Amino acid sequence: MKTRKLGNNGLEVSAIGLGCMGMSFGYGSPKDTQEMIALIRAAVDRGVTFFDTAEVYGPFINEVLVGEALAPFRDQVVIATKFGFDVGSDFGGTPGLNSRPEHIKHVAEASLKRLKVEAIDLFYQHRVDPAVPIEDVAGAVKQLIEEGKVKHFGLSEAGAQTIRRAHAVQPVTALQSEYSLWTRTPEKEIIPTLEELGIGFVPYSPLGKGFLTGKIDQSTKFDSADFRNRLPRFTPEAMKANQALVDLLGAMAANKHATPAQIALAWLLAQKPWISPIPGTTKLHRLEENLGAAEVELTADDLREIEVAASQITVEGARYPEALEALAGR
Ligand SMILES: NC(=O)c1ccc[n+]([C@@H]2O[C@H](COP(=O)([O-])OP(=O)(O)OC[C@H]3O[C@@H](n4cnc5c(N)ncnc54)[C@H](OP(=O)(O)O)[C@@H]3O)[C@@H](O)[C@H]2O)c1
């Protein structure tokens, strides 16, 4: 597996990581623990060194799963986790946030135990908390780094000014935000800011929560606990309208002897050499398919062709319900 560098402080990860959220949270009920441990270890066998979790996934059980699965490989892998949601507050409506410095320190201690590690490799603030100046958040993480409990600082869905302010206090190694062919908001201001400051980018939901793979369409019925039932972009009408994007990926995939999922990931990898996406899956054959994207080279002509075709498609449906969307870009 090829590797990539995130930020300017020596963090090197596999070009494609593994998002572990869906093993415990978001996409229906938690999957079988032993099967998910085997899947995470299969990813290590195949060269994946970058694993993504968060306190809030479960909550807690996803960190425990990732910690158990990776314990035998501790020295070979980078484990990223996140703080900042007020776990226990109402997740049915607007989730609460809590990035107060004392809370960040408390979460770090708890995450260290669940992950069974001496230090958290990459500790992201999950969402910007308007009640806490970002300088205070960066200061708290800086202190954790000085104490050896955290190695790298990250942000998720933060706006450009927030990234700059945080970076001035404690260098940010990576930003994790949604980015894919159907969510291109970071291109305007965020990616240029990251480039200027030397911060890596970790696109989450790089397969459009599964939609860009072509395996989901307007007739798909999700489990009742699946978060996608609540997303405007997953209404049958939106999926019908957005099918054009999947068709575009399918056409390029046919040309390149690849799959739509692989083209979606290869497109992200081709944007910048400091981008490392973290597709999520609970299935070995899909893990292998997704990792195969690192071998798919899109030429300048391929990228132009995708750009021209994509520019003619208007993506329908907001990516999140309003209350959740309001937490992003601050
Ligand atoms: N920072 C944040 O706020 C934030 C938000 C969301 C997610 N994340 C992180 O990003 C990771 C990835 O995002 P995501 O899981 O939301 O979305 P994603 O990676 O875009 O898509 C995952 C979905 O696609 C399906 N899938 C994966 N590979 C496939 C393939 N080759 N063919 C067909 N279907 C495939 C998976 O189903 P199966 O399991 O059935 O394969 C799953 O339903 C998460 O695990 C999490 O760690 C972060």
The ligand as an ORCA input file, in Angstrom:
! r2SCAN-3c Opt
* xyz 0 1
  N     -15.734     13.614     10.975
  C     -16.996     13.332     10.801
  O     -17.881     14.093     11.173
  C     -17.383     12.047     10.125
  C     -18.687     11.866      9.644
  C     -18.987     10.659      9.002
  C     -18.016      9.674      8.870
  N     -16.764      9.875      9.366
  C     -15.700      8.852      9.215
  O     -15.526      8.556      7.843
  C     -15.634      7.158      7.621
  C     -16.220      6.882      6.245
  O     -17.426      7.564      6.043
  P     -18.848      6.843      5.907
  O     -18.773      5.486      6.480
  O     -19.843      7.803      6.437
  O     -19.106      6.802      4.347
  P     -18.447      6.117      3.079
  O     -17.119      5.590      3.403
  O     -18.590      7.111      2.000
  O     -19.464      4.931      2.755
  C     -19.711      3.881      3.627
  C     -20.897      3.110      3.112
  O     -20.596      2.594      1.805
  C     -20.701      1.180      1.776
  N     -19.546      0.720      0.980
  C     -18.244      0.821      1.292
  N     -17.454      0.350      0.304
  C     -18.293     -0.059     -0.668
  C     -18.105     -0.630     -1.947
  N     -16.882     -0.862     -2.428
  N     -19.208     -0.942     -2.678
  C     -20.450     -0.700     -2.207
  N     -20.703     -0.143     -1.013
  C     -19.631      0.169     -0.237
  C     -20.675      0.728      3.217
  O     -21.515     -0.395      3.403
  P     -20.961     -1.827      3.856
  O     -20.511     -1.691      5.254
  O     -22.162     -2.679      3.706
  O     -19.857     -2.157      2.891
  C     -21.273      1.937      3.957
  O     -22.671      1.857      3.992
  C     -16.502      6.665      8.791
  O     -16.315      5.286      9.034
  C     -16.024      7.539      9.915
  O     -14.860      6.973     10.501
  C     -16.433     11.059      9.972
*
